[in-house]
Amino acid sequence: MTHEEVMAVMKKIGLPYAYHHFAEGESPDPPFLVFLYPKSNNFSADGKVYHKINCLNVELYTDVKNIELERKIEAMFDGHGIFYEKSEVWIESESLYEVLYEMEV
């Protein structure tokens, strides 16, 4: 999946989103998304990168637990054939839930 295809999926979800972070003071009210490529998991052959694989994190931030929104996002990933792992934390300093979707693209 190319960066352009990732951007298209982010747009289809329909929430405000940014790569890595929003600029200081420009974060929208929740819910919103942040996505980034924290590392790669490339496949090698003959001592070279044979197939490039980027790890993609999509972070959903909400001020209340929103199961329906999570289902909508997961349906979007499922519809694009994207396998993901999911975890969740409460960020007390921000009073926000973060639902993290980790995948390879």
Disulfide bonds with the S-S distance in Angstrom:
none
